[in-house]
Amino acid sequence: MTITGATRLLAIIGDPVAPLRSPAFFNAAFARMGRDTAFVAFQIPAGALERSWPAFEAMRNLDGIVITMPHKEAVMPLLADLGPTARLTHSVNTIRRRPDGAFEGDMFDGEGFRDGLERAGHPVRGKRILQVGCGAAGTAIACALARAGAAELTIHDSAAARQEALAGLLRTHLPQTRVVMGPPDPRGFDIVVNATPLGLRPGDPTSIDPALLASSQVVADVIPNPEVTPLIAAARAIGCATTTGRDMHEGQARLAAAYLDIEGWNG
């Protein structure tokens, strides 16, 4: 791949960026497509996004940005417009430049997770689901699971305020799913979801006690790297079906590519 003055740019911004799969994933897809586009990562720490933003707006060859931790909520007031899921979840993970030069954004974390889960053969409709983690990605995931017809969603977060805010949002906007706030005990659920960052760093504890899992359950993790987290490894050891952060990432990428109007996408 040769980068020239005519190369169009896409970016991902977050902190940390070293573990991210998106640059390699998108650049490999662009190479297969013969597309003169490069995908780059910018490491911007929490609190620095607002002062960095004018530079991104001024880059006229920058067509879109993927947003990851810790900026999914902080970016919202910097955008000219928001899509429906971003408004519902109060977070953004993909931004595109409009014809007038301004940026608008929407959120695909949740639908990307659901897409990965269902493509792996695990439909959500009618299921009892435990989800641990109610941050920006967790909020989007919970909304997507409720929209897809989950019968019951039990949520847990170490921060009580986040847990209560998500429960209120779901009960107001997606009342067809029964929402319960409870402990991270997976017993009795069809699908068990880790939507926390636990598993991203070596030595992290698991958000769910693997000893309480049953082989009949589906266990899903949002961590992209390592793909096989301690939770996923433990679940596989007892015979659980699993989906990983890679499944979620590929689901997000399909939706983000459509939003960014990347013609010929087959990633």
Steps between C-alpha positions, in 0.01 A plus 500: 500500500643837395380816674494806276370851517172373358451230767179540700527453876291332767609498862435353841558709811529370853735415783658245493517426128774232489255209564253613233422270207334763280806638315622159384147379425395801292833541320500133397148544364597816309799318349274216380260754354776699327369808677729803548402542866709465817374442854718647777488511880540813714567462873317781676469480879187575698441872529696590186232436236345847496830678432593240235169521316565813287794321336279209394239740363768679299633180333301503175629157393369343823163345416407327824607403851436201720477596869608268779572529873498750666334739252164345405303746713740795497481530120125557491492880552767543232280360222256681274241220516433162660332185372210332679703243695749764613211708632355201682825376654671839547818372336665485157746259341501596129515846340475603137558828322193655340505676162506835685825395675351451847512170689202289610505175695311194612556195722552145368655321799171341599378394159851376415496281810152367418604438138803299612294301748225414252740422211659246735159331531380646829173692450401743773121491472330349801824444694587578861826695498745612769715798404782624722615851410284808441744751351472651153546171313289313756215748461503455122513122534212488745287717270580275202414185696169650611418614145577148376235355731681380813236383747694603811819698550672499837767770521781556746770764533751578774377862480143503629420830324586356156292191568199704611529739204501212252205331669303824479587551134394145405176514698407831339593433138495120465237382747430174316806346669484435874797675664643392835797637695679213669830333593743364239380144563460317166295207628172455313572726203508403133764756401769655723676819384814671625473865391774623738869565422600211730713259299675772302811497721703204626397402851151651480238311700195373314180701531303174536603199709566224241433233762131597488464449123320205344593336170157581354563875514633738237780722635592820315784744564559845349879503548665506154858429601573249635219330312499202738463668837517304826117497506477363145771242570322381815163487325641294212666262746161400640334477159321835468441652158681835482528818299793738534594861454610409149143397411375831637775692320417345164130572554579863581726528196223385265261761641762775513603432138140542388468822703825634353377406149801282424402343169595137438559423869539128565705512819 
